[in-house]
Amino acid sequence: MITTRKKRRAKTVRRVTTGVAAGAAVGLAVAGVAVAARRTERVIPKLPAPGATAEAELLSKGIELVVAGRKIRTGPLQGRAAFEIEANPSDPAAVRTTIKEFHLVSTGDREGVTVTVDLEQRAGIRHVASGLRRVSAESPRFHHKLAVPCIITIANTDALGLPAGIDDPLSLAASVPVELSAKPSGFPDDRALYKLNEEIELTASGLPLGHKASIIKFPLQIKGL
């Protein structure tokens, strides 16, 4: 009698275990179908159309410079930009985002120091095309390279403890366009954080002989208006 009861319990446990396993398998299958459906329904964003103009708000938590051996963190900056979308004949999977306007200014009062970043327009400056292209045919993201020929102006340099003999305000021109890159899911996309590709040397006649300047960090967000 005891042996028979044990056998009945064992059969019951096996049935319950089998049922749980089957239920789990069905659950996994349903979840897999749901994930596949979401992937199928995912909308692949289109490139902006050539001829369009994109106006945007620019936001930065602060750029980082080295001027005459002193590291300078600007604090938050805010501004505006305008981009003209142009076709890229050499790459049909990409468009050019030509910069027509670019302006940033510091938003905080840091001992009276004001920092601005403006698009450099002087003749002869070497321009590098800014471009937006797909990461891949099925990817929801793009790769955007932003090349900005710019001038950074610092007002009230005395408050930064810079060496004597430096102009005030001090204008620093990027020796080559500042290249920033991100992987946005559209354009503009304020969720994408643009970062400086490499440190850029800055030139200025207002720096005493033997002193140098460079930009080493430039985080940026581009928010559509």
Backbone hydrogen bonds, N-H to C=O, Kabsch-Sander energy under -0.5 kcal/mol:
donor,donor_aa,acceptor,acceptor_aa,energy
5,R,1,M,-2.0
6,K,2,I,-2.1
7,K,3,T,-2.1
8,R,4,T,-2.1
9,R,5,R,-2.5
10,A,6,K,-2.4
11,K,7,K,-2.2
12,T,8,R,-2.3
13,V,9,R,-2.5
14,R,10,A,-2.2
15,R,11,K,-2.3
16,V,12,T,-2.4
17,T,13,V,-2.7
18,T,14,R,-2.5
19,G,15,R,-2.3
20,V,16,V,-2.4
21,A,17,T,-2.4
22,A,18,T,-2.3
23,G,19,G,-2.4
24,A,20,V,-2.5
25,A,21,A,-2.3
26,V,22,A,-2.4
27,G,23,G,-2.4
28,L,24,A,-2.5
29,A,25,A,-2.2
30,V,26,V,-2.5
31,A,27,G,-2.5
32,G,28,L,-2.5
33,V,29,A,-2.2
34,A,30,V,-2.3
35,V,31,A,-2.4
36,A,32,G,-2.5
37,A,33,V,-2.4
38,R,34,A,-2.3
39,R,35,V,-2.3
40,T,36,A,-2.1
41,E,37,A,-2.5
42,R,38,R,-1.0
51,G,85,I,-3.4
52,A,49,A,-1.8
54,A,83,F,-2.8
55,E,53,T,-0.6
56,A,81,A,-2.7
57,E,223,K,-3.8
58,L,79,G,-2.6
59,L,221,Q,-2.2
60,S,77,L,-2.4
64,E,217,K,-2.1
65,L,72,I,-3.0
66,V,214,S,-2.6
67,V,70,R,-2.8
68,A,212,K,-2.9
70,R,67,V,-2.1
72,I,65,L,-3.2
74,T,63,I,-2.3
74,T,72,I,-0.5
77,L,60,S,-2.7
78,Q,105,V,-2.3
79,G,58,L,-2.2
80,R,103,H,-1.4
81,A,56,A,-2.3
82,A,101,E,-1.9
83,F,54,A,-2.6
84,E,98,T,-2.9
85,I,52,A,-3.0
85,I,83,F,-0.6
86,E,96,R,-2.5
88,N,94,A,-0.8
91,D,88,N,-1.8
94,A,91,D,-1.8
95,V,132,L,-2.5
96,R,86,E,-3.1
97,T,130,S,-2.6
98,T,84,E,-2.0
98,T,96,R,-0.6
100,K,82,A,-2.9
100,K,98,T,-0.5
101,E,82,A,-1.6
103,H,80,R,-2.3
104,L,117,V,-2.3
105,V,78,Q,-1.9
106,S,115,V,-2.3
107,T,76,P,-2.3
108,G,76,P,-0.6
110,R,108,G,-1.0
110,R,113,V,-0.8
111,E,109,D,-1.0
113,V,110,R,-2.1
114,T,155,A,-1.2
116,T,153,T,-2.1
117,V,104,L,-2.5
118,D,151,I,-2.4
119,L,102,F,-1.5
120,E,149,P,-3.4
125,I,122,R,-1.3
127,H,125,I,-0.6
131,G,145,K,-1.4
132,L,95,V,-2.9
133,R,143,H,-2.2
134,R,93,A,-1.5
135,V,141,R,-1.9
139,S,136,S,-0.8
142,F,184,P,-3.3
143,H,133,R,-3.5
144,H,142,F,-0.5
144,H,182,A,-2.7
145,K,131,G,-2.7
145,K,143,H,-0.5
146,L,144,H,-0.6
146,L,180,L,-3.5
147,A,145,K,-0.6
148,V,146,L,-0.6
148,V,178,V,-2.9
150,C,148,V,-0.8
151,I,118,D,-2.5
152,I,172,L,-3.3
153,T,116,T,-2.4
153,T,151,I,-0.5
154,I,170,L,-2.7
155,A,114,T,-2.9
155,A,153,T,-0.5
159,A,156,N,-1.0
160,L,157,T,-1.5
161,G,158,D,-1.6
162,L,157,T,-1.1
166,I,163,P,-0.9
167,D,206,G,-1.8
170,L,154,I,-2.7
171,S,169,P,-0.5
172,L,152,I,-3.2
172,L,170,L,-0.5
173,A,171,S,-0.5
173,A,203,T,-2.8
174,A,150,C,-2.4
175,S,201,E,-2.6
178,V,148,V,-2.9
179,E,177,P,-0.5
180,L,146,L,-3.0
180,L,178,V,-0.6
181,S,195,K,-1.9
182,A,144,H,-1.6
192,A,189,D,-1.5
194,Y,192,A,-0.7
194,Y,220,L,-3.1
195,K,181,S,-2.0
197,N,179,E,-2.7
200,I,215,I,-2.1
202,L,213,A,-2.8
203,T,173,A,-3.0
207,L,204,A,-0.9
211,H,208,P,-2.1
213,A,202,L,-0.7
214,S,66,V,-2.0
215,I,200,I,-2.7
216,I,64,E,-2.6
217,K,64,E,-1.4
220,L,194,Y,-1.8
221,Q,59,L,-2.8
223,K,57,E,-3.1
223,K,221,Q,-0.5
224,G,222,I,-0.5
225,L,55,E,-1.9
